[in-house]
Amino acid sequence: MSIASTTSPFSLDRSARVYIAGHRGLVGSAIWRRFAEAGFTDLVGATSAEVDLRDRAAVFSFFERTRPDVVIDAAARVGGILANNTYPAEFLSDNLQIQVNVMDAANAVSVDRLLFLGSSCIYPKFAAQPIREDSLLTGPLEPTNDAYAIAKIAGIMQVQASRRQYGRHWISAMPTNLYGPGDNFHPEHSHVLPALMRRLHEAARDGVDEVTIWGSGTPRREFLYVDDLADATLFLLENYDSPDTINVGVGDDVSIRELAETIASAVGFTGALVQDTSKPDGTPRKLLDVSRLSDLGWRARMALPDGIANTYEWYLGHLESLRSK
């Protein structure tokens, strides 16, 4: 089956078989929604119980059976500062295995179009802001998530190596911090935005007078609504073909303190926000330069307050299932 229509080499045929690795996660589920909305009729996914992507033989067997035309690698072991800092060996090993197996299997069945999704943590801790794609490998990484970052850098290299050796039209994209419906709200293993949302919601519910926030509150972060990333994924697959990775973000950032205040307003928490400066801040600032993507014609649409409100609405609708997590 051809992946292309007659309009462009990368205008994807809506009947192409598209495998979305990690289709039940925050990112993968949003990509599935976007592709379904765009009219794709042959979307393929497999849960970790069905295919453990760390199991090389299982992955190769799955690709041989399904033979996808397009692959989107949105599968990863992810977590916040605490999880990354506590389990660096697992974050390195699991993510290396997942992406190596997926890409090797894709090469084995001659998949021509693949998109690998990484993370903005690949860039040096003190990279010039906003962070350009060419700052990769120009300085030391943030030590609290360097293991995860190294795995994602290896993924970029594998995309580039496959292009050189096999002539594949594979690409990689580096999203900024993501959030939205389907996020992980675990009190210890989640990222900063869902972690704050859960804590502030529970504080408002329980009538707590104050909530403590890790660090000084001054580090600045950029937040991209996951459905915007999903839209960018389809856009890139149809409009981008280069060995160079490309940033996906909004081009604007907020301090962690400002983020907490916005979430507090959304969930109705009116108590005090207290900074615990004994806890690590992580990277001082992480804002991506998204000019390359903007020049191609794509920009994020969701404003942060609106995205937080949508995410909180989803959270409230899934409290029962989240209570045990």
Buried (B, 14 or more C-beta within 10 A) or exposed (E): EEBBBEEEEBBBBEBBBBBBBBBBBBBBBBBBBBBEEEEBEBBBBBEBEEBBBBBBEBBBEBBEEBBBBBBBBBBBBBBBBBBBBEBBEBBBBBBBBBBBBBBBBBBEBEBBBBBBBBBBBBBBBBBEBBBBBEBBEEEEBBBBBBBBBBBBBBBBEBBBBBBEEEEBBBBBBBBBBBBBBBBBBBEEBBBBBBBBBBBBBBBBEEEBEEBEBBBBBBBBBBBBBBBBBBBBBBBBBBBBBEBBBBBBBBBBBBBBBBBBBBBBBBBEBEBEBEBEEEBBBBBEBBBBBBEBBBEBEBEBEBEBEEBBBBBBEEBEEBEEEBEEE
